[in-house]
Amino acid sequence: MKYTDRKKTPLKWHRFLEYFCLPVSMIMAVYQLLSLVNELFGLQIPHLTAVLKPVLAAFGATISNLGSTFWYVVAYFGVRICMTILIVYVCFGFFSWKENARRGWLYYLLVNTIETALIAYESFMLYLKSPSVLTDLLGNYAKANGMSADIVQRGSILLSVEIFVLVINALMLILNAVYYGKRKALFTETYVQPIDAGMVIKQPEAPVPAVNEPVSAEPVMASSAAETPAEITEEPERPAVQDVPAAAEEIAAPQPADEEKPEERQRKFPLKRKKRF
């Protein structure tokens, strides 16, 4: 139940992402997208970073004339739009425990890692072919964003930074994949909070009837009347039977005809007198 219960599963990293990392990443993604739109469409919004101008200037291109970098700029612009939409969805989806938000965060880390790997590879190849172009790119980027150009005079600094960022992104992807892989059951749409095994659920106790108390007939009649909804018809009253004395009953009772009286028996069978000698 450790990775299926939202109350018992360790979620410190998830809370840190939910309340700090994701909102900061969302703000940075929106800021980068606005900076890119500002450069491409010439909106002249103040306090935005120059993203494309330093890179295009190093390759001899401009915003109005992209030349051979046209499709690279279009692809980069499309990736930035998709990444911004994805991070916004993940930021709000984490509060609702959306399954797609969990997957979206892993996809965001995957795309970010691939993008960092491609930039590191291009920077390394550019450093091998023409280090001066890489140095100009760093200098133009520093000047466009109000930074000092002294700290970026060597192209190896950019390569070191890119490799460090690539390693961090790869570790983030692996660790988050393991972390949210174990907690996959928490982000299902049909999630049901499991019942604690140690929780005792009290059931209503049935009333115990008294043993020694006599039960009257009136409550029984009331309960039977409450249980049976049918109407109860009243029985007609029977006439009261008067008590007849026992002696009168004996006198009024007819005697059987075949029963003879003791006097009549004596007359029919007279006793013989004994002869005297």
N, C-alpha and C positions, 0 to 999 in steps of 0.2 A: 504494500500500500504506500510505500515511500514515494514512488514516482507517479502515483495515480491520484494522490490527494493534494489539492492546492494548499491546504492548511499545514500539512506536515512536510511537504517537499521543500528542500533548501532552494530559495529563489532570490538570494542576495544579488547575484550577477544580473538576473532578469530585472530586478527592481532598479539596479544601477543603470541598465540600458534604458529602461522604460522612462525614468525620471530625469536622466542627465544626458547620456550619450546620444540617444536617438533625437531628442529635441535639438541638441547642438549640431548634430550631423544634418538635420533637416534645414536648420538656419543656414549652415555653410553651403548646402546644395542649392538652396534658393538664391543665395548671394552670388554664387558662381554662375548660375544660369542667367541672372539679371546682368551680371558683368559681361557675359558673352553676348547677350541680346543687345546690350548697350553699344558694344563694339561693332557688331555685324550690321545693325540698322541705324547707327549714328544717332542714338537718342540723347546723348550727352547728359546722362544722369550723373550727378556728382557723387563722390565718395565710393566709387566702384573700382575694383581692381582691373588692370589691363591684363588680359589673358592671351589674346591672339597677336596683338601688335608686336611684342618682342620676338615671338617665334617667326612671324611672317617677315619681319625686318631682317632677321638673320639669314633667311633664304631669298631675300631680294623680292619679296612680294608685299602687297598692301591689301587693305580691306576691300578697296574698290577694284583691285586687280589681283585676284587670288592666283591665277595662273595654274601651275601644276599642283598646287595645294588645295584646289577646289574641293575634290571629293574627300580629302582628309578633314577639311573643315566641316563639311556637311555631316560626315560620320561622327565627328566629335560632338557636334551640336545635337544630333539625334540621341547619342549616348547620354549626354547631359540632361536632356529632357526626360528620357526614360528613368534615369537614376533619381532625378528629383521627384517624379511622381511615385516611384517605388518607395523611397525613404519616407515620404509623407504618409503613404498608406500604411507602412510598417509602424510608424510612430503612433498613429491613432488606432491601428489594429491590435497593438499589444495590450491596450487597455480593455479590449473586449475579448481577449484570448482567441483571436482568429487563427485558424489553421493556415490560411494564406499569408498572414502576417509573419508567422514563424518561418515559412518557406521563403517569403519575400526578403527577410533579413539575411538568410543564407545566400540567396541569389545576389543580393546587394554586395555582400562580402566577396562572392565569387567574381562578379564583374569588376569590382574594385581591385581585386588581386590581379586579374588578367590585364586590366588597364595599366596598373603600376608595372607589371612585368614587361608590357610592350614599350612603355616610356623608358624603362631602364635599358632595355635592349637597344632601342633607337639611340639613346644617349651614348651608350657604349660604342655602337657602330660609328656614330658621328665623331666621337672622341678619337677613334682609331683612324678615320679617314681624314678629317679636317678638324683638329683641335681648336683652330682659330674661330671657326663657325660656332662651336659650342661655347667658347669664351665670349663671343659677341652676343650670343643668345642670353647668357647669364647677365652680361652687362646691360643689355637692353631691358631685360626684365627688372633689374634692380633700379634703373633710372625711371622706368615707367611707373613703378610703385613707390618711389621716394626712398629707396634704400641706398646704402653706400655700395659702390662698385668695388671697393677694395677687398671685401670678404669673398667675392666670387671671381677672382682673377684666374683661378685654376679650375680646369674642367673635372679634376678628380674629386672635388668637393661635391659636385652634382651627382657623380656616380656613387659616391659613398652614401649620400642622402637617399638616392633612389633605391639602392640595394637595402638599406636599413628599413625604408618604408615597405619594400616588397616583403622582407622577412616578417615584419610586424603584421602585415595584411594576411600573409599565409598562415601565421600562427593563430590569428583571430578567426580565420575561416575554419581551421581544423578544430580548435577548441570549442567554438560555438556549434559546430556540427555535432560533436560528441555531446555537448551539454544539452542541446535541444533535441537530440536524438533520444536521450533517456527520458526526457519530459514530453515526449510526443503525445502521450495520452491526455495531457492537460489542455491541449489546444484543439480538441475535437468539438464539432458542432453539437453533438449529442452528449456532452459531458454531464455526468450526474455525480454529485458529491457523495462519496461512499460513507456509509454509517460506521461510526467508531465501534470496534469490536468490544471495547470495555464499557460501552454505554449501556446502562440498564434502562429499559423501557418499561415504565410502570403501566400495568393494565388496571382498569377499574375493577374493584372488588365487588363481588356479588353480595347482596345483603343476606346475613345468616338468620333464619327464623328462630325465635325463642322456643326452647324445648319445654319448659315447665309451665309457661303461661297457657291458660285455656283459650281455645279459639272459639269465638262466638259465631253465631250463624249469620249475623248481619254483615260483617265484613266479607264473608264468603259470597253472600248474595250480591254484594256490591261489586266484588271483583269479577264474579261470573257475568254480571250485567255489563260491566265495562269491557270484558273480553268479547262477548257476543253482541254484535251490533243489531241483531234482529230484535223486533219488538216482542215484548212478553205480554201475552194475553192473560187477563185475570180469570181465574176459575170461579164459577158461580158458587155462592155460599150454600152449604148443605144445612138442612134444618137440624136443629139440635135435638138429640135423642134424650128424652126424659128418662131418668132412672126409675126403674120399676122394682119394687121390693121383691126380695127372693121368695117370700111366702106367697105373694100373689101369683107369681109365676108358677109355683108348684100347684096351687089350687086350680089355676086356669088351664094347666096342661091337661090334655085329654088322656084318660087311662085306656089301656088296651082292652078290647072286648073279651079276649080269651082269658083274661086274668080273673080268677075267681077270688071271692072274699073268703076269709078263714071261717066265718060263721056258716056259709053255705056248705063248705067242705064237711063241717061237723055234722050237719043235718043229713047229708048224703051218706055219710059213713058213720052211723051211730056206734058208740062204744058198747060192746057186749058186757053185760054184768056178769060177774062171777057167781057161780052157784055156791050157796052156803050148805054145808053138810050138817 
